[in-house]
Amino acid sequence: PGLARLAGRFPTLDAFACSGCGFEEWASVDALNAACPLLKRLRFGRDNALTASLGASEARALLVARLPTVVHLNGASVSRKERAEAEKRYVRVAVAQISADRATPADHPRLEELKTLHGDPTTARATLGEKGGNLAAQLLELTLRCVAAEHCAKAPLTRKFPVAHPSRHYLSTSPPRDASLIF
């Protein structure tokens, strides 16, 4: 793309309005990120072909994930929570695209950085007490075993539940020896 040759050319530019600039591929957004390393405020109009077919929230999430320095997008602040959620979603989508041969790692220049920051969605390496991480690491597996004599033939029931934050519930954050409940 034409913007790629501008990498690092605008080292102090912190605000940019690009409505109607003809962005047609995500590589142009990645090149904008490289060309303007201090970009803080961005107006990215819906009249760019790149985002015209996307919903407003989907387009915003993709822009937030691909532009790490932008803190104000289309007139609204980007919160830390919004950025983290957008980046996690971006990692899941990018990994899925690469796995399905619909994209290459070169199409997602921030992918490795974001996988290091938020975890790889294809592995469950985070622990229960960790904030952030991938979805698999934020699930608590619970097994219910029946000990009532009249129902002893029932098989144990195992389900996974999301854990909002370990400090908000009564469960210990240390790994249990036996994650079973008797009923």
Salt bridges, closest charged atoms under 4 A:
ASP14 OD1 - ARG41 NH2 3.93
ASP30 OD2 - ARG66 NH1 2.67
GLU82 OE2 - ARG60 NE 2.54
GLU87 OE2 - ARG83 NH1 3.93
GLU87 OE2 - ARG110 NH1 3.47
GLU87 OE1 - HIS118 NE2 2.74
GLU112 OE2 - LYS115 NZ 3.47
GLU113 OE2 - ARG110 NH2 2.98
ASP120 OD2 - LYS115 NZ 3.55
